[in-house]
Amino acid sequence: MKIRIVSSKEEINSLESREKLIHLAFRPSNTDIFSLVQTCPNVKAIHIPTSYIKTISNSTRTFLDMQGIALLEGDVWGHRKDINEYYEIKPEMIDQMKELNKEGLSEPDLLKKLGRLGLSNDLLKFLLKGMAKK
């Protein structure tokens, strides 16, 4: 699974419409998020750093909720966009998540064990929710 990293608002219009999971590495305005949703109609989640997510307006949160798009808090650690515009969640990570999910642990215990993967709790919850649907 890949997360598309977007470093500036100028990149939004050049995104592929098929993008499903996007990390915004800048402080987005309401207009930026609306443009993102128009450019990427298949987006399922927008991942935003903790320091920026607090500035997302309630109207934008409501809009995303109505569109069925998750707003996730967290960072993508150790990624260099100058090398690759995608952060990849390796198949081994997904396999580990599936294995631990099968153990029937409580969500806090599951997140604690999965925290070693270096992914934010919101992103982990989103991925686990997606696994439960399959």
C-alpha positions in Angstrom: 0.0 0.0 0.0 1.3 3.4 -0.9 0.7 6.9 0.6 1.1 9.8 -1.8 3.1 12.5 -0.2 2.1 16.1 -1.1 4.6 18.8 0.0 2.8 21.9 -1.3 -0.5 23.1 -2.6 1.0 23.5 -6.1 1.2 19.7 -6.4 -2.5 19.1 -5.8 -3.6 19.6 -9.5 -0.9 17.3 -10.7 -2.0 14.3 -8.6 -3.4 11.2 -10.2 -7.2 10.8 -9.8 -6.7 7.2 -8.6 -4.9 8.3 -5.4 -6.6 6.8 -2.3 -4.4 7.7 0.6 -2.7 11.1 0.7 -0.3 12.7 3.3 -0.3 16.5 3.2 3.1 17.7 4.5 2.0 21.3 4.5 -0.7 23.3 6.3 -3.7 23.0 4.0 -6.5 25.6 3.7 -10.1 24.7 3.1 -9.7 25.4 -0.6 -6.6 23.1 -0.8 -8.7 20.2 0.7 -11.6 20.9 -1.6 -9.3 21.0 -4.6 -7.7 17.7 -3.5 -11.0 16.0 -3.3 -12.0 17.2 -6.7 -8.6 16.2 -8.2 -8.7 12.8 -6.5 -12.3 11.6 -6.4 -11.3 8.2 -5.1 -9.4 9.4 -2.1 -10.3 7.4 1.1 -8.2 9.2 3.6 -6.1 12.4 4.1 -3.2 12.1 6.6 -2.1 15.4 8.1 0.6 16.1 10.7 -0.5 16.7 14.3 0.6 20.4 14.3 -1.5 21.1 11.2 -4.7 19.0 11.8 -5.8 21.4 14.6 -6.2 24.2 12.0 -8.7 22.2 9.9 -12.1 23.9 10.1 -15.2 22.2 11.3 -16.8 22.9 7.9 -14.0 21.0 6.2 -14.2 18.2 8.7 -18.0 18.0 8.0 -17.4 18.1 4.2 -14.9 15.2 4.4 -17.2 13.2 6.7 -20.0 13.7 4.2 -17.7 12.5 1.4 -16.7 9.4 3.4 -13.1 10.6 3.6 -11.2 9.9 6.8 -9.1 12.7 8.2 -6.1 11.1 9.9 -3.6 12.6 12.3 0.1 11.8 12.1 3.4 12.0 10.4 5.3 9.9 7.9 8.7 9.5 9.6 11.9 8.9 7.7 10.6 9.5 4.2 12.5 11.6 1.7 10.2 12.9 -1.0 13.1 14.0 -3.2 13.8 10.2 -3.7 10.2 8.9 -4.0 6.8 10.7 -3.9 5.2 7.7 -2.2 5.7 6.3 1.2 5.2 2.6 1.0 3.6 0.5 3.7 5.5 -2.7 3.0 3.6 -6.0 2.6 5.4 -7.4 5.6 3.8 -4.6 7.7 0.3 -5.4 6.4 0.9 -9.2 7.0 2.0 -8.4 10.6 -1.1 -6.2 11.1 -3.3 -9.1 9.8 -1.6 -11.6 12.1 -2.0 -9.4 15.2 -5.6 -8.5 14.3 -6.5 -12.2 14.2 -5.3 -12.6 17.8 -8.4 -10.8 19.0 -6.5 -8.2 21.0 -8.3 -5.1 22.3 -7.7 -2.0 20.1 -5.3 -0.3 22.6 -3.2 -3.5 22.9 -3.2 -3.9 19.1 -2.1 -0.3 18.6 0.6 -0.7 21.2 2.1 -3.7 19.4 1.7 -2.2 16.0 3.2 1.1 17.2 6.6 -0.4 16.5 5.9 -0.1 12.8 6.3 3.6 12.9 2.8 4.5 11.7 0.5 6.9 13.5 -2.4 5.4 15.5 -5.0 7.1 13.3 -3.4 5.5 10.2 -3.2 2.1 11.9 -6.9 2.3 12.9 -7.8 3.2 9.3 -5.9 0.3 7.9 -7.3 -2.1 10.5 -10.8 -0.9 9.7 -10.2 -1.6 6.0 -9.0 -5.1 6.8 -12.1 -5.8 8.8 -14.3 -4.9 5.8 -12.5 -7.5 3.6 
